[in-house]
Amino acid sequence: MKTDKRIKWVVEQEIEWDPAVNATGIGVAVRDRIVTLAGHWADTAKSSRLKTA
């Protein structure tokens, strides 16, 4: 079974890996293997469409 610390690390790595997500505004908390994401993130696909419109 993965520890909360390991789960947090895995989630953070996945968020940082995804080029569609700006990970700087997202916080990850894990307690009793339940993950909570908090913060603000932009929808880059939507932002890109708005910039080109």
C-alpha positions in Angstrom: 0.0 0.0 0.0 1.3 3.5 -0.9 1.9 6.0 1.8 0.3 9.4 1.8 3.8 10.9 1.0 4.3 8.6 -2.0 0.8 9.3 -3.3 1.4 13.1 -3.0 4.6 12.7 -4.9 3.0 10.7 -7.7 0.1 13.1 -8.1 2.5 16.1 -8.2 4.7 14.4 -10.8 1.6 13.7 -13.0 0.4 17.3 -12.7 3.9 18.7 -13.6 4.2 16.2 -16.5 1.0 17.3 -18.3 1.8 20.2 -20.6 -1.8 21.4 -20.5 -1.6 22.1 -16.8 0.3 25.0 -15.1 1.2 23.2 -11.9 2.5 26.3 -10.1 -1.1 27.2 -8.9 -2.1 23.8 -7.8 -1.6 22.4 -4.3 -1.8 18.7 -3.5 -2.8 17.4 -0.1 -3.2 13.7 0.9 -4.6 12.3 4.1 -5.6 8.7 4.6 -4.9 8.1 0.9 -7.5 10.7 -0.1 -6.2 13.3 -2.5 -7.3 16.9 -2.4 -6.4 19.4 -5.1 -6.6 23.2 -4.4 -5.7 26.3 -6.2 -6.3 27.9 -9.5 -5.4 26.6 -12.9 -6.1 27.9 -16.4 -7.7 25.9 -19.1 -4.9 26.2 -21.6 -7.0 25.0 -24.5 -9.6 27.6 -23.8 -6.9 30.3 -23.3 -5.3 29.4 -26.6 -8.7 29.7 -28.4 -9.3 33.1 -26.8 -5.8 34.4 -27.8 -6.3 33.4 -31.4 -9.9 34.7 -31.7 
